[in-house]
């Protein structure tokens, strides 16, 4: 009991001393602080996985294209991330330059908006309005011409090409010049009477057409007349195409009628298509004029918050387009996902390869690979070819095995409600101690910046979208705005600007 009493007293004494130094002795000391130092900031992801036998991988490109170069062939050894072949990327490179130029243009526009609209810009927009109005007038005139042309083609189709085998075609009793059987001939004769009335009404309507007319009404009216004429010509063609030479009607005559009716149908169909196209062009020019006027109003009113937001959105869209093209550019290069030996190489310079078609087979030189699942919070720190260190439970933490990230599955795998991404690593060297099924503890090293300024992350305060630290200058504490970079896995953060080496920052 005496022994335990002595131990208890010793522990209480030690605790008292610790409390004194922590709470009492610090009373007159400066706040807890550290110096800004220069060193290495690196990201690291710690996961576990299982070892299994390595497999052969069939490699393909995500894009189709012409092979520009073949860097490695059958039997060649390649390292993880090494280029095996490339596609011709000249078109994508040009697209990237164009997208970057457009993005720069949008950024300049944003700066101009912030500075306000200049008189010269308003004048330019006024010119655009005048140009849009002139284009609208041209489109309207073109539509008027197409409406008149539709009548002309219909008039020619009926009164000249069809009427040649009618008697009294424009009378109240038009008669075919040849005998017919069945009801089709009577239907065609009745149709001719109806079409004559349409042509007369159509002509009278078009005589009233002017630049101030209700355009949609005349377009609908013309289309209705054209459809009626087309239906009549379809019946007429069915009748004429069934004719055979007989007394008074030669083969040459019937052939001529058939050709003329066919031409008439083609002309009417063309007229209908022309009216539709001219109508759409008019609608397009009306929209263009309206847009030009709205833009002029906005310029005269000066930039609004909504305009600035819209321009910023265009910049974000342009940035997304640049990123997308850069992604496509990276897809023109086929890289080895892990170190190994090429066993098949079907690519030939100048040949066209299809997307997602295996063209290269690669077998890992490593005897084993490791599969693990990385949470979405950490997946951005991991990349193909990234370095890793592995320890196996069977040999403890002192035995390290080098590895490389060889593949990251783009599709997520949900494990216990958390999105993860299946990731494959390959051991860099073979080792007889490694066995299939062993549990591996993996440290995957991400981005690393060397010889940079860094401080503990807990020294940084986020306020109003800015990052702030408090620096200690003698007994004075001053706030400084900083720009940060990479966050280290050890709790440090890179300082890009705002601090210098040797500054003392307050910790929290």
Secondary structure by P-SEA (a helix, b strand, c coil): caaaaaaaaaaaaaaaaaaaaacccccccccccccccccccbbbbbbbbbbbbbbbbbbbbcccccccccccccccccccccccccccaaaaaaaaaaaaaaaaaaaaaaaaaaacccaaaaaaaaaaaaaaaaaaaaaaaaaaaaaaaaaaaaaaacccccccccccccccbbbbccccccaaaaaaaaaaaaaaaaaaaaaaaaaacccccaaaaaaaaaaaaaaaaaaaaaaaaaaaaaccccccccaaaaaaaaaaaaaaaaaaaaaaaaaaaaaaaaaaaaaaaaaaaaaaaaaaacccaaaaaaaaaaaaaaaaaaaaaaaaaaaccccccccccccccccccccccccccccbbbbbcccbbbbbbbcccccccccccccbbbbbccccccbbbbbbbcccccbbbbcccbbbbbbbbbbcccccccccbbbbbbbbbccccccccccccccccccccbbbbbbbcccbbbbbbbcccbbbcccbbbbcccccccbbbbcc
